[in-house]
Amino acid sequence: MSTPPVSDTPHQLPEFPPGVSTEPPVKPSAGKKVKKVLGIVLVAVVAFIAFGFYIHDDPSIAEAGNCVHNSGSSDKPKVAIVDCGAADAEFKVVKVVHNTSDTKTCEAVEEAEAAYLEESSDPFVLCLAKNH
């Protein structure tokens, strides 16, 4: 067996362009991962609370027994759910009729004195009685 010849020149590592690191990438620490997850959770919770606050008085979530106030006019109503004990709680919802634009559906409801129509992609009618 013969031994391979030994070179007189030392081996040199390849040169990298400036700015390129020869160090292996550093993995993020567990603390940084936890902070990132907590940040995402915090943003989700804040968004959920903000969304709930935004729609809490929206008539589209009204149910029989809720009270409402019209801050608009009879021609252009702006109805919002309010506490039934509030001074501005004018009407009580006695029936909700989904998927209709026909306010005459409230004529068959004995206690109903008025109707509110919400025309949208999912129209509905609130049959309303005076809140005593």
Backbone bond lengths (Angstrom), bond angles and torsions (degrees), N, CA, C in turn:
res aa  C-N    CA-C-N  psi(-1)  N-CA   C-N-CA  omega(-1)  CA-C   N-CA-C  phi
1 M - - - 1.424 - - 1.500 110.66 -
2 S 1.272 111.91 141.47 1.453 115.36 179.68 1.522 110.02 -110.93
3 T 1.278 116.25 153.92 1.462 122.96 -179.17 1.525 108.23 -95.40
4 P 1.327 116.55 136.95 1.470 117.27 179.35 1.525 110.18 -64.22
5 P 1.308 116.00 149.89 1.461 118.79 -179.51 1.525 111.30 -66.70
6 V 1.283 116.70 145.13 1.457 123.70 178.75 1.514 107.94 -95.95
7 S 1.319 114.93 132.91 1.456 120.01 -179.16 1.518 109.15 -82.82
8 D 1.322 114.45 147.28 1.461 119.56 177.40 1.528 111.48 -80.42
9 T 1.347 117.70 -18.09 1.468 119.37 -178.57 1.526 109.57 -93.28
10 P 1.313 116.04 135.15 1.478 118.94 178.89 1.529 110.96 -69.34
11 H 1.320 115.79 151.06 1.475 120.28 177.32 1.515 109.41 -71.94
12 Q 1.325 115.69 136.63 1.458 120.27 178.33 1.519 108.62 -116.51
13 L 1.310 114.04 141.80 1.468 119.91 175.62 1.517 108.75 -76.40
14 P 1.320 117.16 150.08 1.470 118.52 178.86 1.525 109.80 -64.80
15 E 1.295 115.45 148.46 1.459 120.28 178.52 1.524 108.65 -90.69
16 F 1.352 115.01 141.03 1.462 121.23 178.73 1.519 109.08 -104.82
17 P 1.323 116.94 149.78 1.464 119.20 178.02 1.533 109.90 -62.76
18 P 1.327 117.16 157.75 1.464 119.93 179.65 1.531 110.38 -59.23
19 G 1.328 117.04 142.47 1.464 122.76 178.47 1.507 114.06 90.56
20 V 1.325 118.71 -11.30 1.458 121.72 178.94 1.520 107.34 -94.32
21 S 1.327 115.03 123.55 1.453 120.25 -177.63 1.516 110.69 -84.16
22 T 1.303 114.93 141.36 1.456 119.95 175.85 1.519 110.60 -97.85
23 E 1.348 115.96 -1.17 1.462 120.98 179.61 1.530 108.83 -82.38
24 P 1.322 118.36 147.64 1.471 119.56 176.21 1.532 110.12 -66.82
25 P 1.342 117.91 148.82 1.469 120.15 -178.61 1.525 110.65 -61.70
26 V 1.338 114.66 144.34 1.464 121.06 -179.55 1.520 108.15 -89.21
27 K 1.320 117.60 127.88 1.461 121.90 178.13 1.520 108.43 -78.51
28 P 1.372 116.87 141.73 1.460 118.36 178.27 1.524 110.40 -62.80
29 S 1.306 114.28 146.04 1.465 118.58 -179.28 1.516 110.52 -73.68
30 A 1.315 116.41 163.94 1.471 121.62 179.68 1.526 109.87 -61.72
31 G 1.329 116.94 -35.86 1.463 120.66 179.39 1.512 112.24 -61.67
32 K 1.332 116.76 -40.93 1.462 120.46 178.75 1.527 110.81 -66.57
33 K 1.327 117.18 -38.30 1.465 120.85 178.47 1.522 110.20 -64.23
34 V 1.333 116.83 -42.97 1.467 121.03 179.95 1.526 109.82 -63.49
35 K 1.328 117.21 -43.66 1.470 120.59 178.72 1.523 111.19 -60.84
36 K 1.321 116.96 -39.95 1.464 120.74 -179.78 1.529 110.43 -65.14
37 V 1.335 117.22 -45.32 1.464 121.34 179.31 1.526 110.03 -63.48
38 L 1.336 117.32 -44.47 1.470 120.34 179.09 1.518 111.26 -62.89
39 G 1.314 117.38 -36.77 1.461 120.85 177.04 1.516 111.93 -63.38
40 I 1.320 116.80 -42.18 1.467 121.21 178.86 1.529 109.80 -65.40
41 V 1.319 117.31 -43.29 1.467 121.26 178.95 1.527 110.18 -62.91
42 L 1.321 117.49 -42.85 1.463 121.37 179.96 1.527 111.06 -61.48
43 V 1.321 117.33 -44.00 1.464 120.87 178.55 1.532 110.31 -62.24
44 A 1.324 117.46 -41.68 1.470 120.69 179.59 1.528 111.15 -64.00
45 V 1.321 117.59 -42.32 1.470 121.06 179.78 1.520 110.59 -64.66
46 V 1.320 117.83 -44.47 1.464 121.19 179.11 1.526 110.42 -62.11
47 A 1.323 117.59 -42.05 1.466 121.00 178.80 1.526 110.65 -63.49
48 F 1.334 117.11 -41.84 1.462 121.01 179.43 1.530 110.91 -63.11
49 I 1.324 117.70 -44.15 1.472 121.68 179.45 1.522 110.26 -65.24
50 A 1.324 117.29 -43.69 1.465 120.60 179.50 1.523 110.69 -62.37
51 F 1.325 117.15 -41.97 1.465 120.62 178.59 1.522 110.59 -63.25
52 G 1.327 117.23 -44.11 1.465 121.36 178.29 1.512 112.03 -62.46
53 F 1.327 117.47 -39.77 1.465 121.25 178.57 1.515 110.25 -66.69
54 Y 1.319 116.12 -38.10 1.460 120.82 -177.90 1.530 111.84 -66.23
55 I 1.332 118.65 -39.41 1.467 120.02 -174.43 1.524 113.81 -100.96
56 H 1.323 119.75 2.77 1.461 120.39 -173.90 1.526 113.07 -61.33
57 D 1.316 118.65 -24.36 1.463 120.57 -179.87 1.525 112.69 -111.38
58 D 1.315 117.17 9.87 1.458 122.83 -178.58 1.529 110.08 -70.43
59 P 1.332 117.91 127.30 1.465 119.84 -178.81 1.525 114.16 -62.60
60 S 1.324 118.16 -16.68 1.466 119.93 179.84 1.529 112.00 -67.85
61 I 1.334 118.06 -15.46 1.461 120.60 177.67 1.528 111.28 -106.56
62 A 1.335 116.91 10.12 1.467 120.67 -179.38 1.520 111.13 -65.29
63 E 1.319 114.27 146.64 1.465 122.26 176.76 1.521 107.96 -130.25
64 A 1.315 116.04 160.78 1.466 120.04 175.34 1.525 108.12 -56.63
65 G 1.325 115.55 133.32 1.463 121.00 -177.91 1.514 112.89 103.75
66 N 1.344 118.02 -21.54 1.472 121.12 175.23 1.518 109.57 -72.10
67 C 1.313 116.24 154.96 1.458 121.25 174.25 1.519 109.06 -110.35
68 V 1.332 115.43 151.97 1.456 120.69 -177.33 1.524 110.66 -134.28
69 H 1.326 113.88 158.70 1.464 122.74 176.56 1.517 107.83 -129.01
70 N 1.317 116.82 137.41 1.455 122.48 176.42 1.525 108.20 -102.91
71 S 1.318 117.06 107.28 1.463 120.24 178.28 1.527 111.10 -91.66
72 G 1.317 116.89 -0.23 1.460 121.49 176.85 1.517 109.82 -97.96
73 S 1.314 116.09 -147.20 1.468 121.72 177.99 1.519 108.92 -115.27
74 S 1.323 115.99 177.88 1.466 118.28 177.87 1.530 110.19 -70.99
75 D 1.349 117.47 -27.43 1.461 121.12 177.67 1.531 112.13 -79.35
76 K 1.322 116.52 -36.39 1.465 122.11 179.65 1.527 108.73 -130.79
77 P 1.331 116.29 77.12 1.465 118.92 -177.45 1.524 112.29 -69.71
78 K 1.306 114.33 146.86 1.470 122.05 173.28 1.523 105.01 -130.12
79 V 1.330 114.34 90.90 1.460 122.17 -171.92 1.522 110.25 -94.84
80 A 1.338 114.95 137.41 1.466 120.83 176.76 1.523 108.55 -138.55
81 I 1.329 115.45 147.18 1.464 121.09 176.15 1.528 108.29 -73.27
82 V 1.331 116.12 133.72 1.463 121.88 177.81 1.524 108.83 -133.19
83 D 1.316 116.55 166.55 1.458 121.91 175.84 1.527 108.68 -65.85
84 C 1.321 117.79 136.32 1.463 121.19 -176.73 1.534 112.50 -64.51
85 G 1.315 118.80 -21.15 1.458 121.91 177.61 1.515 113.41 -86.92
86 A 1.330 117.68 -5.54 1.462 121.60 -179.22 1.521 110.93 -70.55
87 A 1.314 115.75 149.14 1.474 121.45 -179.32 1.519 112.04 -62.19
88 D 1.334 117.48 -28.39 1.470 120.27 -177.79 1.530 113.52 -95.28
89 A 1.326 117.84 11.90 1.471 121.79 178.77 1.523 108.42 -79.91
90 E 1.313 116.26 85.64 1.465 121.86 -174.55 1.523 113.52 -75.08
91 F 1.335 115.81 -40.39 1.457 120.31 -173.14 1.518 111.44 -127.32
92 K 1.338 113.93 153.79 1.463 121.15 173.30 1.526 107.08 -114.67
93 V 1.335 116.11 135.30 1.461 121.07 178.30 1.528 107.61 -75.63
94 V 1.346 116.00 121.97 1.463 119.64 178.59 1.528 111.72 -102.68
95 K 1.343 115.69 -20.32 1.464 119.31 177.63 1.528 108.73 -160.85
96 V 1.329 115.28 144.35 1.464 121.91 174.13 1.523 106.68 -117.18
97 V 1.335 115.79 128.24 1.462 120.75 178.99 1.533 107.23 -117.43
98 H 1.321 116.23 111.54 1.462 121.78 -178.10 1.524 111.05 -87.48
99 N 1.318 115.52 158.91 1.468 124.26 175.19 1.520 112.92 59.15
100 T 1.325 116.30 41.57 1.462 120.29 175.99 1.522 109.73 -149.11
101 S 1.325 114.72 153.78 1.461 122.24 173.03 1.517 109.85 -117.35
102 D 1.327 116.88 11.72 1.462 122.64 -175.68 1.530 110.49 -97.04
103 T 1.324 116.33 104.86 1.469 120.65 179.44 1.530 111.86 -71.90
104 K 1.317 117.06 -13.82 1.471 120.07 178.58 1.524 111.77 -67.68
105 T 1.330 117.36 -13.83 1.464 119.70 177.20 1.530 110.58 -62.07
106 C 1.315 116.96 -23.08 1.468 120.54 -179.76 1.530 112.45 -79.33
107 E 1.328 118.04 -15.77 1.463 120.58 179.02 1.522 111.25 -62.53
108 A 1.314 117.19 -27.77 1.466 121.22 -179.69 1.534 111.75 -82.40
109 V 1.319 117.85 -8.06 1.463 122.00 -179.78 1.532 107.31 -91.90
110 E 1.329 115.72 114.74 1.461 121.66 -171.41 1.533 114.15 -54.39
111 E 1.315 117.98 -46.83 1.470 120.99 -174.77 1.530 113.08 -79.06
112 A 1.313 118.30 -16.16 1.467 121.63 -173.00 1.519 111.76 -66.37
113 E 1.331 114.25 130.82 1.464 121.34 176.90 1.522 111.79 -114.59
114 A 1.326 115.88 -14.85 1.462 120.69 -178.51 1.521 108.21 -152.57
115 A 1.327 114.95 167.94 1.465 120.46 177.92 1.520 108.49 -139.02
116 Y 1.315 114.94 144.34 1.466 121.33 175.64 1.519 107.52 -120.15
117 L 1.330 116.14 126.59 1.461 122.16 -179.89 1.520 109.60 -107.80
118 E 1.310 116.03 128.00 1.467 122.20 173.74 1.517 106.37 -110.94
119 E 1.331 115.98 109.06 1.457 120.60 179.07 1.517 108.47 -94.72
120 S 1.302 115.17 115.69 1.466 121.86 179.13 1.518 107.42 -151.96
121 S 1.314 117.11 -164.81 1.464 119.41 177.30 1.523 110.67 -66.17
122 D 1.329 116.87 -21.84 1.466 122.90 176.83 1.535 107.68 -128.81
123 P 1.350 117.75 77.08 1.469 120.06 -174.07 1.528 112.38 -65.58
124 F 1.336 115.51 153.27 1.450 120.92 177.01 1.527 108.89 -153.36
125 V 1.328 114.64 162.06 1.460 122.52 177.73 1.526 108.44 -124.85
126 L 1.346 115.49 134.29 1.457 121.31 172.30 1.512 107.18 -102.59
127 C 1.321 116.58 122.95 1.472 121.49 174.81 1.534 105.72 -90.04
128 L 1.327 116.23 124.98 1.456 121.87 -169.66 1.517 112.82 -119.51
129 A 1.330 116.07 143.54 1.460 123.79 172.75 1.519 107.20 -121.75
130 K 1.320 117.01 155.50 1.465 120.58 176.05 1.514 108.60 -60.04
131 N 1.332 116.82 138.22 1.457 121.83 176.49 1.524 107.28 -87.54
132 H 1.323 117.05 118.40 1.476 120.78 -176.30 1.489 110.64 -90.64
